[in-house]
Amino acid sequence: MKKNVIAMAGVVCMAALLTACAGSGTKTATTAADQKEDTGKLVMVTNAEFPPYEYHDNNQIVGIDADIAKAIADKMGVELEIQDMAFDSLIPAVQSGKADFAAAGMTVNEDRKKNVEFTDTYAEAAQVIIVKEGSEVKTPDDLTGKKIGVQTGTTGDIYADDVENADIQRFNKGMEAVMSLSQGKIDAVIIDREPAKVFVKENEGLVILDEAFTEEEYAIAIKKGNTELLEKMNGAIKELKESGELKKIVDKYITAE
């Protein structure tokens, strides 16, 4: 009898150990997404070469998109982490799950909508043309056959391909394209309007043409199928618009002309 009791006790102990091991294995199998959700953090990716929407100020990434993202995170009750990377790496980072969303003055277009979800738009924008003072390029039609600088992966890059017989020069940063224009290596730069204003202000001898190249809208990119995050962010954007907070953020960086 004693042996039977001891044997039964051994079975119970072994079962307990196996149960404990199984519980431990279940915890280890928790996905990275679950862990991130538990920490209450959203990871945003951007290309901080796009003032006033995102740029470096000492060791911080600041700008319109950074402030809007922070306001959205606050409304959702989560922490915001911002990571800087090349513009053409943003959508792949969202698709792979390395980031929760991308905010980088990103224009909504049909090609991008095939790869990511977009929130409601939060800003209107335009692609404009920067040229040197006295340039023979006066309108978008004058770009035919010219050397045009663009930032890789941007809508300026995409739409520049529609210019007949143009020689498209691609740069990793908008500023690099602008510098090439200043040095006379290219004839024009196609880039978003607000960064264009900054670049022209900082580089003597450059002007922005009156006629825009395209009219656009900006939104935040989220992984396809992540409807829960999409709905939460759209709700926060709606609140920011209705309260006037979104306009205050934009006005902080863009003054009326």
C-alpha positions as CSV (number, residue, x, y, z in Angstrom):
1,M,0.0,0.0,0.0
2,K,2.8,2.4,0.9
3,K,4.4,1.7,-2.4
4,N,1.2,2.5,-4.2
5,V,0.8,5.7,-2.3
6,I,4.3,6.7,-3.1
7,A,3.8,5.8,-6.8
8,M,0.6,7.8,-7.0
9,A,2.4,10.8,-5.4
10,G,5.1,10.5,-8.0
11,V,2.5,10.5,-10.8
12,V,0.9,13.6,-9.4
13,C,4.2,15.4,-9.1
14,M,5.2,14.5,-12.6
15,A,1.8,15.7,-13.9
16,A,2.3,19.0,-12.0
17,L,5.7,19.4,-13.5
18,L,4.4,18.7,-17.0
19,T,1.6,21.2,-16.5
20,A,4.1,23.8,-15.3
21,C,6.3,23.2,-18.4
22,A,3.3,23.5,-20.7
23,G,2.3,26.8,-19.1
24,S,5.8,28.1,-19.5
25,G,5.8,27.1,-23.2
26,T,2.5,28.9,-23.8
27,K,3.9,32.1,-22.3
28,T,7.1,31.9,-24.4
29,A,4.9,31.4,-27.5
30,T,3.3,34.8,-27.1
31,T,3.7,36.7,-30.3
32,A,5.7,39.9,-30.7
33,A,2.5,41.7,-31.6
34,D,0.9,40.6,-28.3
35,Q,4.0,41.7,-26.4
36,K,4.0,45.1,-28.1
37,E,0.3,45.5,-27.3
38,D,1.0,44.6,-23.6
39,T,3.6,47.3,-23.4
40,G,1.1,49.9,-24.7
41,K,3.5,51.2,-27.4
42,L,3.0,52.2,-31.1
43,V,6.0,52.3,-33.4
44,M,6.0,54.9,-36.1
45,V,8.4,55.0,-39.0
46,T,9.2,58.2,-40.9
47,N,11.8,59.8,-43.1
48,A,13.0,62.8,-41.1
49,E,14.3,64.8,-44.1
50,F,11.0,66.5,-44.8
51,P,10.6,69.8,-43.0
52,P,8.2,70.9,-41.6
53,Y,6.5,67.5,-41.5
54,E,9.4,65.6,-40.0
55,Y,13.0,66.6,-39.4
56,H,15.8,66.4,-36.8
57,D,16.1,68.9,-34.0
58,N,19.2,68.0,-32.0
59,N,18.5,64.3,-31.1
60,Q,14.8,64.4,-31.6
61,I,12.5,63.9,-34.6
62,V,10.0,66.8,-34.6
63,G,7.5,68.3,-37.0
64,I,3.8,68.2,-38.0
65,D,3.6,64.4,-38.4
66,A,5.5,63.7,-35.2
67,D,3.2,66.0,-33.2
68,I,0.0,64.6,-34.8
69,A,1.2,61.0,-34.1
70,K,2.0,62.0,-30.5
71,A,-1.5,63.5,-30.1
72,I,-3.1,60.3,-31.5
73,A,-1.0,58.1,-29.2
74,D,-2.1,60.2,-26.2
75,K,-5.7,59.8,-27.1
76,M,-5.2,56.0,-27.4
77,G,-3.4,56.0,-24.1
78,V,-0.2,54.5,-25.5
79,E,3.5,55.4,-25.8
80,L,4.9,56.5,-29.2
81,E,8.3,55.5,-30.5
82,I,9.5,57.1,-33.7
83,Q,12.1,55.5,-36.0
84,D,13.9,57.2,-38.9
85,M,14.6,55.4,-42.2
86,A,14.7,55.8,-45.9
87,F,11.4,56.9,-47.5
88,D,11.2,53.9,-49.8
89,S,11.6,51.6,-46.7
90,L,8.6,52.9,-44.9
91,I,5.8,50.8,-46.5
92,P,7.8,47.6,-46.3
93,A,8.4,48.2,-42.6
94,V,4.7,48.5,-42.1
95,Q,3.9,45.5,-44.2
96,S,6.4,43.3,-42.3
97,G,5.1,44.4,-38.9
98,K,8.4,46.1,-37.9
99,A,6.3,49.2,-37.5
100,D,2.7,49.9,-36.6
101,F,2.3,52.8,-39.0
102,A,4.1,55.2,-41.2
103,A,3.6,59.0,-41.1
104,A,5.9,60.9,-43.4
105,G,3.9,63.4,-45.5
106,M,2.7,60.4,-47.4
107,T,0.4,61.0,-50.3
108,V,-2.6,58.7,-50.8
109,N,-2.5,57.1,-54.2
110,E,-3.8,53.9,-55.8
111,D,-0.5,52.1,-56.0
112,R,0.1,52.6,-52.2
113,K,-3.5,51.6,-51.4
114,K,-2.7,48.2,-52.9
115,N,-0.1,47.6,-50.2
116,V,-1.3,49.4,-47.0
117,E,-4.4,50.8,-45.4
118,F,-4.7,54.6,-45.1
119,T,-6.3,56.6,-42.4
120,D,-8.6,59.6,-43.1
121,T,-6.5,62.4,-44.5
122,Y,-5.2,65.0,-42.2
123,A,-3.6,67.5,-44.6
124,E,-3.8,68.7,-48.2
125,A,-0.6,69.1,-50.1
126,A,0.9,69.6,-53.5
127,Q,3.9,68.7,-55.5
128,V,5.6,71.8,-56.8
129,I,8.6,72.7,-59.0
130,I,11.7,74.4,-57.8
131,V,14.0,76.0,-60.4
132,K,16.8,78.5,-60.4
133,E,15.9,82.2,-60.8
134,G,15.8,83.1,-64.5
135,S,15.1,79.5,-65.5
136,E,13.4,78.9,-68.9
137,V,11.1,76.4,-67.0
138,K,8.0,78.5,-66.2
139,T,5.3,75.9,-66.1
140,P,5.0,72.1,-65.7
141,D,4.7,71.9,-69.5
142,D,8.3,73.3,-69.8
143,L,9.7,70.2,-68.0
144,T,9.6,68.2,-71.2
145,G,13.1,67.0,-72.0
146,K,14.7,68.5,-68.8
147,K,16.8,67.0,-66.1
148,I,14.5,66.7,-63.1
149,G,15.6,65.9,-59.5
150,V,13.3,63.9,-57.2
151,Q,13.5,62.1,-53.8
152,T,13.4,58.3,-54.3
153,G,10.0,56.7,-53.5
154,T,8.1,59.9,-53.2
155,T,5.1,60.9,-55.3
156,G,7.3,63.4,-57.0
157,D,9.4,60.5,-58.1
158,I,6.3,58.6,-59.3
159,Y,4.7,61.5,-61.2
160,A,7.9,62.7,-62.8
161,D,7.9,59.6,-64.9
162,D,4.9,61.1,-66.8
163,V,7.0,64.0,-68.1
164,E,7.9,63.4,-71.7
165,N,11.5,62.7,-72.5
166,A,12.7,63.9,-69.1
167,D,15.9,62.7,-67.5
168,I,14.9,61.8,-63.9
169,Q,17.7,62.1,-61.4
170,R,16.8,60.3,-58.1
171,F,18.2,61.2,-54.7
172,N,17.9,59.7,-51.2
173,K,17.1,63.1,-49.7
174,G,15.2,66.1,-51.0
175,M,18.0,68.4,-49.9
176,E,20.4,66.4,-52.1
177,A,18.2,67.1,-55.2
178,V,18.0,70.8,-54.2
179,M,21.8,71.1,-53.9
180,S,22.2,69.5,-57.3
181,L,19.8,72.1,-58.7
182,S,21.8,74.9,-57.1
183,Q,25.0,73.5,-58.6
184,G,23.4,73.6,-62.1
185,K,23.5,69.8,-62.5
186,I,19.8,69.5,-63.1
187,D,17.0,71.9,-64.3
188,A,14.3,71.5,-61.7
189,V,13.2,69.6,-58.6
190,I,9.7,68.2,-58.0
191,I,8.9,68.0,-54.3
192,D,6.2,68.6,-51.8
193,R,5.2,72.2,-51.3
194,E,6.0,72.8,-47.6
195,P,9.5,71.3,-47.7
196,A,10.0,73.2,-51.0
197,K,9.4,76.5,-49.1
198,V,12.0,75.6,-46.5
199,F,14.6,74.6,-49.1
200,V,14.0,77.8,-51.1
201,K,14.3,80.0,-48.0
202,E,17.6,78.3,-47.1
203,N,19.1,78.4,-50.6
204,E,19.5,81.7,-52.3
205,G,18.7,81.9,-56.0
206,L,15.9,79.3,-56.1
207,V,12.2,79.9,-56.7
208,I,9.0,77.8,-56.7
209,L,6.8,78.0,-59.8
210,D,3.3,79.4,-59.2
211,E,1.6,76.5,-60.9
212,A,1.6,73.2,-58.8
213,F,2.6,70.0,-60.5
214,T,0.0,68.0,-58.7
215,E,-2.6,68.4,-55.8
216,E,-2.6,65.7,-53.1
217,E,-3.7,64.6,-49.7
218,Y,-1.7,63.1,-46.8
219,A,-2.7,60.2,-44.6
220,I,-1.1,57.6,-42.2
221,A,-0.2,54.2,-43.6
222,I,-1.2,51.1,-41.6
223,K,-0.7,47.4,-42.4
224,K,-3.4,45.8,-44.5
225,G,-6.1,44.1,-42.4
226,N,-5.3,45.9,-39.2
227,T,-8.8,47.4,-39.0
228,E,-8.7,47.7,-35.2
229,L,-5.8,50.2,-35.3
230,L,-7.2,51.9,-38.4
231,E,-10.5,52.6,-36.6
232,K,-8.8,53.8,-33.4
233,M,-6.5,56.2,-35.3
234,N,-9.4,57.5,-37.5
235,G,-11.4,58.2,-34.3
236,A,-8.4,60.1,-32.8
237,I,-7.9,62.1,-36.0
238,K,-11.6,63.0,-36.1
239,E,-11.3,64.3,-32.5
240,L,-8.2,66.3,-33.3
241,K,-10.0,67.9,-36.2
242,E,-13.2,68.7,-34.3
243,S,-11.3,70.1,-31.3
244,G,-9.1,72.3,-33.5
245,E,-6.0,70.7,-32.1
246,L,-4.9,69.4,-35.5
247,K,-5.0,72.9,-37.0
248,K,-3.0,74.2,-34.0
249,I,-0.3,71.6,-34.7
250,V,-0.1,72.6,-38.4
251,D,-0.2,76.3,-37.6
252,K,2.7,75.8,-35.2
253,Y,4.9,74.8,-38.2
254,I,3.3,76.5,-41.1
255,T,2.5,80.2,-40.9
256,A,0.1,81.9,-43.2
257,E,1.6,83.8,-46.1
